[in-house]
Amino acid sequence: MCRTGRQPDPHEAGDEKAADAAFAALLEDSAEDLYESAPCGYLSTLMDGTIAKINTTLLNWLGLERQTVVGRMRFTDLLTVGGKLYHETHFAPLLRMQDEISGIALEIKQDGGGRIPVLVSSVIKYGSMGEPLLIRTTIFDARDRRAYEEELLRGRKAAEEARKQAEADRARLQDALAVLQQSLLPDTLPQVPGVETSAYYHTASPDRLGGDFYDVFPVDGKRFAFFLGDVCGKGPEAAALTSLTRYTLRAAALHDPEPVSALTTLNKVLHERYSGSGDPRYCTAVFGTLEAGPATGQTTVRLASGGHPPALVLRADGTADYLPTPGGLLVGVLPEARFTTAATVLSPGDTLLLYTDGLTEARTGKDRTSLYGDDGLLAFATSHAGTPPHAVVQALTGLLDSFGDGLDDDTALLALGVPASHP
């Protein structure tokens, strides 16, 4: 609230007097004083560049005396060699064309040999008859700006080097992960008498290890075993689980190649290994055997599934359907798990397709909100029924590529079929 009749504060009166005195002192500055002591350099030159007038600020920057400059030196004498060249080829021609030029970065020489980065602006003064009389030039000290620019360039260079190093580190990591990923998969699939095999592994991200796996190998003189599956998780832990799963299944098959027996052994190993660790691990898997009948040209398939998506059978007559594998818990979750054997016969032109859920769970559509799903895969399989395994896998490879960023998970494919030309 304002009080009437309040006495003036002596401190406020003193501040007002100081401000008035400072303003009065400012008004006393002559134009010459303002010119000579300006925070920037001023000079005027004749049209040939001879310096006719220069202020004290610029003389102090240069370390020169007025009598050695005025009438004796040209503007270009104040510049470095590079600055002189730029003045003659760019600065002066542009000034003559435009009558003025501003913000040109140059360097002026100091008497002791130093250099000062400056920003130069010039304008031509004309007489009453339109004739050019002189050039007026303003020079701003750009040392702070140059230091900032150099620091900025150093920072940019450091950031670029860090980016290149990060890219190189990522490339090395991806190479190492690719090598490790390949070590978890067979280099090549063996020749299976009377059966054509084809496999493919799609990595959703080169920066992480996947947990999908597959294999085909002989178990005795007349049968071959195969399996395909997916372990939980990603990264090193998943790689360790994948390695344990693959070698356990191979060892179990050599002891007893029956699908239920092999999955039961794997379930026991995984549960005993991880149940007490505080980090339970499990996998889904399909394990089966192939037994070719040379006389009939047919191959008998026996398989069991542990929580894995059902296999697809593509028939030579152009039909396709899922092979039911009832029951089958996730492998490694419970100490005792029950698995059931399913069987089918592959005739010439038939193909058995195994896959991991990265395929059916791929996001499709423009908005990437729909899943490809079992129905989509069945329709795809039906359209490719009767084609050999390598053609089926090749077509699926193109399909996976078409999903783009909608494919979030690694996907393994394994196709086993009897050639149509089999006698």
Salt bridges, closest charged atoms under 4 A:
GLU36 OE1 - ARG66 NH2 3.08
ASP48 OD2 - ARG74 NH1 3.64
GLU88 OE2 - HIS87 ND1 3.42
GLU107 OE1 - ARG115 NH1 3.39
GLU107 OE2 - ARG146 NH1 3.23
ASP141 OD2 - ARG143 NH2 2.50
GLU149 OE2 - ARG145 NE 2.88
GLU151 OE1 - ARG154 NH2 2.62
GLU160 OE2 - ARG163 NH2 2.27
GLU167 OE2 - ARG163 NH1 2.47
ASP169 OD1 - ARG172 NH2 2.24
GLU196 OE2 - HIS390 ND1 2.70
ASP207 OD2 - ARG170 NH2 2.74
ASP215 OD2 - ARG246 NH2 3.05
ASP215 OD2 - ARG250 NH1 2.49
ASP220 OD2 - ARG223 NH2 2.98
GLU258 OE2 - ARG223 NH1 3.81
GLU258 OE1 - ARG302 NH2 2.86
ASP279 OD2 - ARG281 NH2 3.14
GLU291 OE2 - LYS222 NZ 3.69
ASP350 OD2 - ARG315 NH1 2.92
ASP405 OD1 - ARG368 NE 3.25
ASP408 OD1 - ARG363 NH2 2.77
ASP409 OD1 - LYS234 NZ 2.44
